[in-house]
């Protein structure tokens, strides 16, 4: 299994466990999740009190070997990008560039507030970018 696939399954496991725990889901505000159809693994996320959607995409990963008291352990590191596709009615919409606003108002997006499949790969990686998240996974499956 390559490192991107490993990261994909580990992050997806986090989401599955999170969505199965109703108390956690409500506390965090998760409403729904959907797999995105990009070349690299990614997910669309909707949260309560928002009309727009987020996207989390794995963009980089590598295996890290680390010595422990018990010997070597396989660890992996991954970087994801977080994108926000705000609904035009949301206040944050006006903080995006004019180009992003025009894209969001156009026919590249569907009724869910996410890019249509045919348009997804046409979006520049910097469009709608709001941050990145790094994950570290130990061989014991713990998330750091």
C-alpha positions in Angstrom: 0.0 0.0 0.0 1.4 3.4 -0.9 1.6 6.2 1.6 -1.2 8.3 0.1 -3.5 5.2 0.3 -2.5 4.6 3.9 -3.2 8.2 4.8 -6.5 8.0 3.0 -7.7 5.0 5.0 -6.5 6.4 8.3 -8.2 9.7 7.8 -11.3 8.1 6.5 -11.4 5.9 9.6 -11.3 9.0 11.8 -14.3 10.4 9.9 -16.2 7.2 10.1 -15.7 6.9 13.8 -16.6 10.6 14.3 -19.8 10.4 12.3 -20.9 7.2 14.1 -20.6 8.9 17.5 -23.6 11.2 17.6 -22.5 13.1 20.7 -19.1 13.9 19.2 -20.7 14.7 15.8 -23.2 17.2 17.4 -20.4 18.7 19.6 -18.2 19.3 16.6 -21.0 20.3 14.3 -20.5 17.8 11.6 -23.6 17.5 9.5 -22.6 15.3 6.6 -19.6 14.0 4.6 -19.0 12.9 1.0 -16.0 11.6 -0.8 -14.7 14.0 -3.4 -13.7 12.7 -6.8 -10.3 14.3 -7.1 -7.2 12.4 -8.2 -5.9 12.5 -4.6 -8.1 11.4 -1.7 -10.4 14.2 -0.5 -13.7 14.7 1.3 -16.4 17.4 1.3 -17.7 18.3 4.7 -20.8 20.2 5.8 -21.2 21.6 9.2 -24.1 23.0 11.2 -24.8 26.7 10.9 -23.2 26.9 7.4 -24.7 26.8 4.0 -21.3 26.3 2.3 -19.1 23.3 2.3 -15.4 22.5 3.1 -13.0 20.2 1.3 -10.1 18.4 2.9 -7.6 17.0 0.3 -4.5 14.9 1.0 -1.7 16.5 -1.1 1.5 15.0 0.3 2.7 12.1 2.4 5.7 10.2 3.5 6.8 7.4 5.7 8.9 8.3 8.7 11.0 5.7 10.5 11.6 6.5 14.1 13.6 4.7 16.8 11.7 3.8 19.9 12.6 1.8 23.0 11.3 -1.3 21.3 13.1 -0.7 18.0 12.0 0.9 14.8 8.4 1.9 14.3 6.8 2.9 11.0 5.2 6.3 11.2 3.6 8.3 8.4 3.1 12.0 7.9 0.6 13.7 5.6 -0.3 17.2 4.6 -3.8 18.2 3.6 -5.3 21.4 2.3 -8.6 22.8 3.5 -10.8 24.7 1.1 -13.9 26.6 1.9 -16.7 26.9 -0.7 -18.9 29.5 1.0 -22.5 30.0 0.1 -23.1 33.5 -1.4 -25.4 34.4 1.5 -22.6 33.9 4.1 -20.7 36.9 5.4 -17.3 35.2 4.7 -18.2 35.0 0.9 -17.1 38.6 0.5 -13.7 37.9 1.9 -12.8 35.7 -1.1 -11.4 37.1 -4.3 -13.6 38.5 -7.0 -12.5 35.6 -9.2 -13.5 33.0 -6.6 -16.8 34.7 -6.0 -17.6 34.6 -9.8 -16.6 30.9 -9.9 -18.8 30.2 -6.9 -21.8 32.0 -8.4 -21.3 30.2 -11.8 -22.4 26.9 -13.0 -19.2 25.1 -11.8 -20.9 24.4 -8.5 -23.9 22.2 -7.8 -26.8 22.5 -5.3 -24.7 21.0 -2.5 -22.3 24.0 -2.7 -19.4 21.8 -4.0 -17.8 21.9 -7.4 -19.3 19.6 -10.1 -17.2 16.6 -10.9 -16.4 17.9 -14.4 -15.2 21.2 -12.9 -13.3 19.9 -9.9 -9.9 19.3 -11.5 -10.1 22.6 -13.4 -10.0 24.6 -10.2 -6.6 26.0 -9.4 -5.2 24.5 -6.1 -5.0 28.0 -4.6 -8.7 28.7 -5.2 -10.8 28.7 -2.0 -7.7 27.6 0.0 -8.0 28.6 3.7 -5.3 26.5 5.4 -3.5 23.2 5.8 -3.6 20.4 8.3 -0.8 17.9 9.0 -1.4 14.4 10.3 1.1 12.1 12.0 0.2 8.5 12.5 2.2 6.0 14.5 2.2 2.3 13.7 -0.1 1.9 16.7 -2.7 3.9 14.7 -2.7 6.8 17.1 -3.2 10.3 15.6 -0.9 13.0 16.8 
